[in-house]
Structures are given as C-alpha cells and as structure tokens.
C-alpha cells in the first residue's frame, strides 16, 4: 500500500523490494487455466465464471483448444472489467429450456370464471379449487 501512496505522491518507479513484494502479493490473480477447465467441465465457480459460462460457454466449447483458451481468457477479462465498473452480472431472463410456459402463466392468472359453462367439467374443477 505504501508503494501506491508513493506513486500517487509523485515518487518514481521502481519501489524497493519489500514494497514491490507487498504490491504483487496484494494483486488479485486469476488462474485462467483452471477457470477454462471448470467451464469445459460445466462447473463454474464465482459470478464472473458463471456469467462467462452462461453467455459464452457454448462458443468456447466449439473452438479448438488453443483458440478456446484465448477466447475464454478474453471473455473472463472483459467480464471482470464489467463487474468492476458496477454492471450487474446476474441473468434476469428465464433459461431457454425453462419448464415454465406462457400458457401455464396465463392459466395460473385466469380469474374470469363467468365464461365457464354451468355443469361442465371445468366448473367442477373450479369449484374444487375454491375458485367459484
């Protein structure tokens, strides 16, 4: 931390060895190789890896290994920068293969029981469910 303060105050680079080691040890280091392996194994760890897996995982898995590793690293760096700038990384939409269908939502929100014919099966179901 002293090194960063010295740089802000106009002191010149390089710092002494102790300051340099403190600066390097405090730096956040990402193991991109392990992150790539977890992406391929479909087991992301952390919100940045989860976002990269969700958004770019299919494309990464389609590439040749060396190109896929470069792309995955690039996506990880871009996503980390987005996170650091305050962008929310949570996925808000339902997954493409969701079990919830629009028809189910409409049926759950149905409340106009005046259109149901008297004596029909639907009337008996509505009565049983406490809707009528």
Secondary structure as GFF3:
##gff-version 3
##sequence-region A 1 132
A	DSSP	alpha_helix	2	8	.	.	.	ID=ss1
A	DSSP	alpha_helix	17	26	.	.	.	ID=ss2
A	DSSP	alpha_helix	32	40	.	.	.	ID=ss3
A	DSSP	alpha_helix	47	62	.	.	.	ID=ss4
A	DSSP	alpha_helix	65	84	.	.	.	ID=ss5
A	DSSP	alpha_helix	102	108	.	.	.	ID=ss6
A	DSSP	three_ten_helix	113	115	.	.	.	ID=ss7
A	DSSP	alpha_helix	121	128	.	.	.	ID=ss8
###
